[in-house]
Amino acid sequence: MSWFMLLYMIRRTLRNHIAIQAPAWYKKRLSKIEDSLPFLSLASQQRISVQEIGDFYCAEYGDQITDIPNGKIVLHGRSIDFKSAGCIDWKIRIPEEGDHQMWAVKLGHMGFLCPLLVSGDDEALKTVLEVIRSFRRSVSVTDPGAFNTYWFPYGVSHRVLALTSGYLIAASKRDLPEEFKIEILEFLRENIAFIVDNIEYELGNNHIERNLAALCIYFSHATSVPDWIRKKLNRDIRHLLDQTILADGGQIERSPMYQGLSIASQSVWAETPFLEDSLKQDIIQKLSKARYAFSVLCHPDGKVALFNDSWHHEVPVWRGSAAPTGRSLLSQSGYARLATGTDVCILDAGALGPRWNPGHGHADFLSVEISLDGERLVVDPGTSRYNTGEERRRERSAAAHNGPIWKGYEPVSFLGCFKIGRMAEAHLIDDIELPCLTVAGIFRDDPGVLIRVVRHYPNEGFLIADIWSKNDPI
């Protein structure tokens, strides 16, 4: 962790303490920031990224549009019936989720409100207000534990993305009731003030990325842009782009899921009117590479491979042009793909993640995922939880994946839910050393050297050869 991240981690700890011990002071601080910010406006041109983000939330929650008004919500495959949209328990805890309540955090995203907004129906808009009013009535930013669930900055960023995109799409279709506009605009500005004061510099990577995407989608459609906001976003996006988007377009945490979310963020930045021209050009160039990288990491069904921390229904399905037939390499990201038609193999041969925060990495070195004739055949187990415990550790272990391993030996030590002790990484073997339709990776560690070679035989399948060696053969 850099000194910069350490300072913000200390700041975060102080915020958590002060908000509880001096709630009036902390609320006053946020109110002061909020009063300095403009409201969302309908005067500016709606951007393509707004529709794309709205489409994603509608695809994820559209089938729940009749249940949500009755208080029934499905997140992460778990259905909970609150009986009424106005009676949601925002402080709900799922016992088995322990110290990282993923269901409650997802609930706080309020992504399920986006399809209701987009529908524009009066009853749907009434439900949106019921949910927002229930939230404001039953929880506070100064509640103990608020910053880990319903006021988690990452989750608040998703909330802004979902509500802003839904509101703008709805307003483009019809005149919205004045009472509705007043309440949702006040709520959005309150959330923006919180993000401005709590950008997650201490965590970096995808957290800051989502924070900045939320700020950009809002201020791109605001009545004005304060000069200090303009400077802040230009500086922070430049730094994040340089530090976390690799030369091949891959997001540095190497999660296919976060790669898809990164595209959404970069799409918002690319359309942000107040960013400097040179920065926007760099964003556009990297976004093109990021889209290609995402296509490499998706199967014929359009869904991501599940390497590292990944799961489905958290990220848009890939619907763009397919990755080229044959061999595709993401040299900096450490992924390789072999494909002919709907036969696809993806090989993971990269680092655990960035050294300053590798918390989303798994020891899935040299693991593969395979689809044959468009159907998934070999899959990575992905991620089912973020809470501290043995199951989280098991899901991240080499033994839980399908790469070659040394029996009884784990190359990475996982500490808690996101901390790492001992690090390790695999590497792709240069394609010029390999025959056509072949990819390979190498993993060097204390017990010796592991090599995996994958050869594709079109219309027949994939041949995987693993080599264990005490001495380095390359």
C-alpha positions as CSV (number, residue, x, y, z in Angstrom):
1,M,0.0,0.0,0.0
2,S,1.4,3.4,-1.0
3,W,1.6,6.3,1.5
4,F,-1.2,8.0,-0.4
5,M,-3.6,5.0,0.1
6,L,-2.5,4.7,3.7
7,L,-3.4,8.3,4.4
8,Y,-6.8,7.7,3.0
9,M,-7.2,4.5,4.9
10,I,-6.6,6.5,8.1
11,R,-9.1,9.1,6.9
12,R,-11.6,6.4,6.3
13,T,-11.1,5.0,9.8
14,L,-11.5,8.5,11.3
15,R,-14.7,9.1,9.2
16,N,-16.2,5.9,10.4
17,H,-15.5,7.0,14.0
18,I,-16.5,10.6,13.7
19,A,-19.8,10.0,11.9
20,I,-21.0,7.9,14.9
21,Q,-19.5,10.0,17.6
22,A,-20.4,13.4,16.1
23,P,-23.3,12.7,13.8
24,A,-24.6,16.3,13.7
25,W,-21.1,17.6,12.6
26,Y,-20.8,14.9,9.9
27,K,-24.3,15.6,8.5
28,K,-23.5,19.3,8.5
29,R,-20.3,18.6,6.5
30,L,-22.2,16.6,3.9
31,S,-25.0,19.2,3.8
32,K,-22.5,22.0,3.1
33,I,-21.0,20.0,0.2
34,E,-24.5,19.2,-1.1
35,D,-25.5,22.9,-1.0
36,S,-22.5,23.7,-3.2
37,L,-23.5,21.3,-6.0
38,P,-25.9,21.8,-8.9
39,F,-29.0,19.7,-9.6
40,L,-29.4,17.3,-12.5
41,S,-30.8,19.0,-15.6
42,L,-32.8,17.7,-18.6
43,A,-31.5,20.5,-20.8
44,S,-28.2,18.7,-21.8
45,Q,-28.1,16.1,-24.6
46,Q,-28.7,12.6,-23.4
47,R,-25.6,10.4,-24.1
48,I,-25.2,6.9,-25.5
49,S,-23.7,5.6,-22.2
50,V,-26.8,6.6,-20.3
51,Q,-28.9,4.3,-22.5
52,E,-26.3,1.5,-22.2
53,I,-26.3,1.7,-18.4
54,G,-30.0,1.9,-18.3
55,D,-30.2,-1.2,-20.6
56,F,-28.0,-3.1,-18.3
57,Y,-30.0,-2.5,-15.2
58,C,-33.2,-3.2,-17.1
59,A,-31.8,-6.5,-18.3
60,E,-30.7,-7.4,-14.8
61,Y,-34.0,-6.5,-13.0
62,G,-36.6,-6.2,-15.8
63,D,-38.2,-9.5,-14.9
64,Q,-38.9,-8.2,-11.3
65,I,-40.8,-5.1,-12.4
66,T,-44.2,-6.6,-11.2
67,D,-42.8,-7.9,-7.9
68,I,-40.9,-4.9,-6.7
69,P,-44.0,-2.8,-6.0
70,N,-45.1,-5.6,-3.6
71,G,-41.7,-5.6,-1.9
72,K,-40.3,-8.8,-3.3
73,I,-36.7,-8.4,-4.5
74,V,-34.3,-11.0,-5.9
75,L,-30.5,-10.3,-5.6
76,H,-27.6,-12.8,-6.0
77,G,-30.2,-15.5,-6.5
78,R,-31.8,-15.0,-3.1
79,S,-35.4,-13.8,-3.0
80,I,-36.7,-11.8,0.0
81,D,-40.3,-10.6,0.4
82,F,-40.6,-7.3,2.4
83,K,-44.4,-7.3,1.7
84,S,-44.3,-3.7,0.5
85,A,-41.9,-1.4,-1.4
86,G,-42.2,1.1,1.5
87,C,-41.2,-1.5,4.1
88,I,-37.8,-2.6,2.8
89,D,-35.4,-3.5,5.7
90,W,-32.3,-1.6,4.6
91,K,-30.4,-3.0,7.6
92,I,-31.1,-6.6,6.8
93,R,-28.4,-9.1,7.6
94,I,-27.9,-12.5,6.0
95,P,-26.2,-14.6,8.8
96,E,-24.1,-16.7,6.4
97,E,-22.7,-13.6,4.7
98,G,-20.8,-12.7,7.9
99,D,-18.7,-9.5,7.8
100,H,-19.4,-8.7,4.1
101,Q,-23.1,-8.5,3.5
102,M,-23.2,-8.7,-0.3
103,W,-27.0,-9.0,-0.4
104,A,-27.5,-5.8,1.7
105,V,-24.9,-4.0,-0.3
106,K,-26.6,-5.0,-3.6
107,L,-29.9,-3.8,-2.2
108,G,-28.4,-0.4,-1.5
109,H,-27.4,-0.2,-5.2
110,M,-31.1,0.3,-6.0
111,G,-30.5,-1.0,-9.5
112,F,-33.9,-2.6,-9.4
113,L,-35.5,0.9,-9.5
114,C,-34.0,1.6,-13.0
115,P,-36.6,-0.5,-15.0
116,L,-39.4,1.1,-13.0
117,L,-38.1,4.5,-13.9
118,V,-37.6,3.6,-17.6
119,S,-41.1,2.3,-17.8
120,G,-42.4,5.8,-16.9
121,D,-45.7,4.4,-15.7
122,D,-47.3,6.4,-12.9
123,E,-47.6,3.4,-10.6
124,A,-44.0,2.5,-11.2
125,L,-42.8,6.1,-10.4
126,K,-44.9,5.9,-7.2
127,T,-43.0,2.8,-6.2
128,V,-39.7,4.5,-6.9
129,L,-40.7,7.3,-4.5
130,E,-41.9,4.8,-1.9
131,V,-38.5,3.0,-1.9
132,I,-36.5,6.3,-1.7
133,R,-38.7,7.6,1.1
134,S,-38.4,4.3,3.0
135,F,-34.6,4.6,2.7
136,R,-34.4,8.2,3.9
137,R,-36.8,7.5,6.7
138,S,-35.3,4.3,8.1
139,V,-31.5,4.7,7.7
140,S,-28.9,7.4,8.2
141,V,-25.4,8.0,6.9
142,T,-24.3,8.2,10.6
143,D,-25.7,4.7,11.5
144,P,-23.1,2.2,12.8
145,G,-22.1,0.0,9.8
146,A,-23.7,2.4,7.3
147,F,-20.5,2.8,5.3
148,N,-20.3,-1.0,4.8
149,T,-23.7,-1.5,3.4
150,Y,-26.3,1.1,2.3
151,W,-23.8,4.1,2.4
152,F,-20.9,2.1,1.0
153,P,-19.3,4.5,-1.6
154,Y,-19.0,1.8,-4.2
155,G,-22.7,1.0,-3.7
156,V,-23.7,4.6,-3.7
157,S,-22.0,5.0,-7.0
158,H,-24.1,2.2,-8.5
159,R,-27.1,3.9,-7.0
160,V,-26.3,7.1,-8.8
161,L,-25.6,5.3,-12.1
162,A,-28.9,3.4,-11.9
163,L,-31.1,6.3,-10.8
164,T,-29.5,8.9,-13.1
165,S,-29.7,6.7,-16.2
166,G,-33.3,5.6,-15.4
167,Y,-34.4,9.2,-14.6
168,L,-32.9,10.6,-17.8
169,I,-34.4,7.9,-20.0
170,A,-37.8,8.3,-18.4
171,A,-37.7,12.1,-18.8
172,S,-36.9,11.7,-22.5
173,K,-40.1,9.8,-22.9
174,R,-42.6,11.9,-21.0
175,D,-43.2,14.9,-18.7
176,L,-42.5,13.6,-15.2
177,P,-44.7,14.8,-12.2
178,E,-43.1,17.8,-10.5
179,E,-43.3,16.2,-7.0
180,F,-41.4,13.2,-8.4
181,K,-38.7,15.3,-10.0
182,I,-38.1,17.3,-6.8
183,E,-37.7,14.3,-4.6
184,I,-35.5,12.2,-6.9
185,L,-33.3,15.2,-7.8
186,E,-32.8,16.0,-4.1
187,F,-31.9,12.4,-3.4
188,L,-29.4,12.2,-6.2
189,R,-27.7,15.4,-5.2
190,E,-27.4,14.0,-1.6
191,N,-25.7,10.9,-3.0
192,I,-23.4,12.9,-5.2
193,A,-22.3,15.0,-2.2
194,F,-21.5,11.7,-0.3
195,I,-19.4,10.4,-3.2
196,V,-17.5,13.7,-3.6
197,D,-16.5,13.5,0.1
198,N,-15.7,9.7,0.0
199,I,-13.9,8.8,-3.2
200,E,-12.3,5.5,-2.3
201,Y,-8.6,6.4,-2.8
202,E,-7.7,4.0,0.0
203,L,-9.0,1.0,-2.1
204,G,-8.2,2.3,-5.6
205,N,-8.9,0.3,-8.8
206,N,-12.5,-0.5,-9.6
207,H,-13.8,1.4,-6.5
208,I,-12.5,4.8,-7.7
209,E,-13.5,3.9,-11.2
210,R,-17.1,3.4,-10.2
211,N,-17.0,6.6,-8.0
212,L,-15.7,8.7,-10.9
213,A,-18.2,7.2,-13.4
214,A,-21.1,8.2,-11.1
215,L,-19.7,11.7,-10.8
216,C,-19.2,12.0,-14.5
217,I,-22.7,10.8,-15.5
218,Y,-24.2,13.3,-13.0
219,F,-22.2,16.3,-13.9
220,S,-22.5,15.6,-17.6
221,H,-26.2,16.3,-17.2
222,A,-26.1,18.9,-14.4
223,T,-27.1,22.5,-14.6
224,S,-23.4,23.5,-14.2
225,V,-20.1,22.1,-13.3
226,P,-18.1,23.7,-10.4
227,D,-14.6,24.4,-11.5
228,W,-13.2,22.4,-8.6
229,I,-15.2,19.4,-9.7
230,R,-13.9,19.8,-13.2
231,K,-10.3,19.9,-12.1
232,K,-10.8,17.0,-9.7
233,L,-12.3,14.7,-12.3
234,N,-9.7,15.5,-14.9
235,R,-6.9,14.8,-12.5
236,D,-8.4,11.7,-10.9
237,I,-9.5,10.1,-14.2
238,R,-6.1,10.7,-15.8
239,H,-4.3,9.0,-12.9
240,L,-6.7,6.1,-12.8
241,L,-6.5,5.5,-16.5
242,D,-2.7,5.5,-16.4
243,Q,-2.5,3.3,-13.4
244,T,-5.2,0.7,-13.8
245,I,-6.0,0.2,-17.6
246,L,-3.2,-1.8,-19.1
247,A,-1.7,-1.4,-22.6
248,D,-3.9,-4.2,-24.0
249,G,-7.0,-2.7,-22.5
250,G,-7.3,-5.0,-19.6
251,Q,-8.3,-3.7,-16.2
252,I,-5.4,-4.3,-13.8
253,E,-7.4,-6.5,-11.3
254,R,-7.7,-9.1,-14.0
255,S,-11.4,-10.0,-13.2
256,P,-13.5,-10.5,-16.4
257,M,-16.4,-9.2,-14.4
258,Y,-14.6,-5.9,-13.5
259,Q,-13.4,-5.7,-17.1
260,G,-17.0,-5.4,-18.2
261,L,-17.8,-2.8,-15.5
262,S,-14.7,-0.9,-16.5
263,I,-16.0,-0.6,-20.1
264,A,-19.2,1.0,-18.7
265,S,-17.1,3.5,-16.7
266,Q,-14.9,4.4,-19.6
267,S,-17.9,4.8,-21.9
268,V,-19.3,7.5,-19.5
269,W,-15.9,9.2,-19.3
270,A,-15.6,9.2,-23.1
271,E,-18.8,11.2,-23.3
272,T,-18.1,13.6,-20.4
273,P,-18.0,17.1,-22.1
274,F,-15.8,18.9,-19.6
275,L,-12.8,16.5,-19.7
276,E,-9.7,17.8,-21.4
277,D,-9.4,16.9,-25.1
278,S,-6.1,15.0,-24.7
279,L,-7.6,13.0,-21.8
280,K,-10.7,12.1,-23.8
281,Q,-8.6,11.0,-26.7
282,D,-6.7,8.6,-24.4
283,I,-9.9,7.4,-22.9
284,I,-11.4,6.6,-26.4
285,Q,-8.2,4.8,-27.4
286,K,-8.1,2.7,-24.3
287,L,-11.9,2.0,-24.4
288,S,-11.5,0.5,-27.9
289,K,-8.8,-1.9,-26.5
290,A,-10.9,-2.5,-23.3
291,R,-13.8,-3.7,-25.5
292,Y,-11.6,-6.0,-27.4
293,A,-10.2,-7.4,-24.1
294,F,-13.7,-8.0,-22.8
295,S,-14.6,-9.9,-26.0
296,V,-11.6,-12.1,-25.4
297,L,-12.8,-12.8,-21.9
298,C,-16.4,-13.8,-22.9
299,H,-17.8,-17.1,-24.1
300,P,-20.1,-17.5,-27.1
301,D,-23.1,-17.0,-24.7
302,G,-21.9,-13.4,-24.2
303,K,-21.2,-14.0,-20.5
304,V,-17.8,-13.6,-18.8
305,A,-15.3,-16.2,-17.9
306,L,-15.3,-16.6,-14.1
307,F,-11.6,-16.2,-13.3
308,N,-10.6,-14.3,-10.1
309,D,-13.5,-12.5,-8.4
310,S,-16.3,-12.9,-11.0
311,W,-19.9,-13.9,-11.3
312,H,-22.7,-13.5,-13.8
313,H,-25.5,-10.9,-13.7
314,E,-23.2,-8.2,-12.4
315,V,-21.9,-7.1,-15.7
316,P,-23.4,-6.5,-19.2
317,V,-23.5,-9.4,-21.6
318,W,-21.1,-8.9,-24.5
319,R,-23.1,-8.2,-27.6
320,G,-20.4,-6.6,-29.8
321,S,-18.3,-8.2,-32.5
322,A,-16.8,-11.5,-31.5
323,A,-13.1,-11.9,-30.7
324,P,-11.2,-13.0,-33.9
325,T,-11.1,-16.6,-34.8
326,G,-7.9,-18.4,-34.0
327,R,-5.5,-17.2,-31.3
328,S,-6.0,-14.0,-29.3
329,L,-3.5,-12.8,-26.6
330,L,-3.8,-10.2,-23.9
331,S,-0.1,-10.1,-23.1
332,Q,-0.2,-7.5,-20.3
333,S,-3.4,-8.9,-18.8
334,G,-2.2,-12.5,-18.9
335,Y,-5.0,-14.1,-20.8
336,A,-5.1,-16.1,-24.0
337,R,-8.0,-17.4,-26.1
338,L,-8.4,-20.0,-28.8
339,A,-11.5,-20.0,-30.9
340,T,-13.1,-21.5,-34.0
341,G,-16.8,-20.6,-34.3
342,T,-18.5,-21.4,-31.0
343,D,-15.6,-23.6,-29.7
344,V,-13.6,-21.4,-27.3
345,C,-10.9,-21.9,-24.7
346,I,-9.7,-19.1,-22.4
347,L,-6.4,-19.6,-20.5
348,D,-5.5,-17.6,-17.4
349,A,-1.7,-17.0,-17.2
350,G,-1.2,-13.7,-15.4
351,A,-0.5,-12.0,-12.1
352,L,-2.7,-12.3,-9.0
353,G,-3.5,-8.6,-9.3
354,P,-1.9,-5.2,-8.6
355,R,0.5,-5.4,-5.7
356,W,-1.0,-2.3,-4.0
357,N,-4.4,-4.1,-3.7
358,P,-4.7,-7.7,-5.1
359,G,-7.8,-8.4,-3.1
360,H,-9.9,-9.7,-6.0
361,G,-7.2,-12.2,-7.2
362,H,-7.5,-16.0,-7.0
363,A,-4.7,-18.6,-7.3
364,D,-6.2,-19.8,-10.6
365,F,-2.9,-19.9,-12.3
366,L,-3.0,-21.7,-15.7
367,S,-6.7,-22.5,-15.3
368,V,-8.9,-22.7,-18.4
369,E,-12.6,-22.3,-19.3
370,I,-13.9,-24.1,-22.4
371,S,-17.1,-23.9,-24.5
372,L,-17.9,-26.5,-27.2
373,D,-20.5,-25.8,-29.8
374,G,-21.5,-22.7,-27.8
375,E,-22.1,-24.7,-24.5
376,R,-19.9,-24.3,-21.5
377,L,-18.0,-27.5,-20.8
378,V,-15.1,-26.6,-18.4
379,V,-15.9,-23.7,-16.0
380,D,-14.1,-21.9,-13.2
381,P,-16.0,-21.9,-9.9
382,G,-16.0,-18.1,-9.7
383,T,-17.0,-16.3,-6.5
384,S,-20.0,-16.8,-4.2
385,R,-19.0,-14.6,-1.3
386,Y,-16.7,-11.8,-0.1
387,N,-16.9,-12.4,3.7
388,T,-14.0,-13.6,5.8
389,G,-13.9,-17.3,6.4
390,E,-12.8,-20.7,5.3
391,E,-15.1,-20.9,2.3
392,R,-13.8,-17.6,0.9
393,R,-10.3,-18.8,1.3
394,R,-11.2,-22.1,-0.4
395,E,-12.8,-20.4,-3.4
396,R,-9.6,-18.5,-4.0
397,S,-7.2,-21.4,-3.5
398,A,-5.3,-23.2,-6.3
399,A,-7.0,-26.4,-5.2
400,A,-10.4,-24.9,-6.1
401,H,-9.4,-24.2,-9.7
402,N,-8.5,-26.4,-12.6
403,G,-4.9,-25.4,-13.2
404,P,-2.0,-27.8,-12.6
405,I,-0.9,-27.8,-8.9
406,W,1.6,-29.3,-6.6
407,K,-0.4,-31.6,-4.3
408,G,-0.8,-30.1,-0.8
409,Y,0.9,-26.9,-1.8
410,E,-0.8,-23.5,-2.0
411,P,1.2,-20.8,-3.9
412,V,-0.7,-17.8,-2.3
413,S,-1.5,-17.1,1.3
414,F,-5.0,-15.4,1.7
415,L,-5.5,-13.3,4.8
416,G,-9.1,-12.4,5.6
417,C,-11.5,-11.6,2.7
418,F,-9.3,-9.4,0.6
419,K,-5.8,-9.3,2.1
420,I,-2.9,-11.2,0.6
421,G,0.3,-12.5,2.3
422,R,2.5,-14.4,-0.1
423,M,2.1,-13.4,-3.8
424,A,2.6,-15.3,-7.0
425,E,2.0,-15.0,-10.8
426,A,2.0,-17.0,-14.0
427,H,3.1,-15.8,-17.4
428,L,2.0,-16.4,-21.0
429,I,4.6,-18.1,-23.2
430,D,5.4,-15.9,-26.2
431,D,3.2,-17.0,-29.2
432,I,6.1,-16.9,-31.6
433,E,7.5,-20.0,-29.9
434,L,4.3,-21.9,-30.3
435,P,2.5,-23.6,-33.3
436,C,-0.6,-22.2,-34.7
437,L,-3.8,-22.6,-32.7
438,T,-1.7,-23.2,-29.5
439,V,-1.4,-21.2,-26.3
440,A,0.6,-21.8,-23.2
441,G,1.5,-20.5,-19.8
442,I,4.2,-21.1,-17.3
443,F,4.1,-20.8,-13.5
444,R,7.3,-20.8,-11.4
445,D,7.2,-21.3,-7.6
446,D,9.2,-22.9,-4.8
447,P,8.3,-26.6,-5.6
448,G,9.3,-26.2,-9.3
449,V,7.8,-25.2,-12.6
450,L,4.4,-25.9,-14.1
451,I,3.6,-25.5,-17.8
452,R,0.2,-25.8,-19.5
453,V,-0.1,-26.1,-23.2
454,V,-3.5,-26.0,-25.0
455,R,-3.9,-27.0,-28.7
456,H,-7.1,-26.5,-30.6
457,Y,-8.3,-29.0,-33.2
458,P,-11.2,-27.4,-35.1
459,N,-14.4,-29.4,-35.0
460,E,-12.7,-31.9,-32.7
461,G,-11.9,-30.2,-29.4
462,F,-9.0,-29.0,-27.3
463,L,-5.9,-31.0,-26.1
464,I,-4.5,-29.9,-22.8
465,A,-1.0,-31.0,-21.8
466,D,0.4,-30.2,-18.3
467,I,4.1,-30.5,-17.4
468,W,5.5,-30.6,-13.9
469,S,9.3,-30.1,-13.5
470,K,11.8,-29.4,-10.8
471,N,14.0,-27.6,-13.2
472,D,13.0,-24.7,-15.5
473,P,12.8,-26.2,-19.0
474,I,12.5,-22.7,-20.6
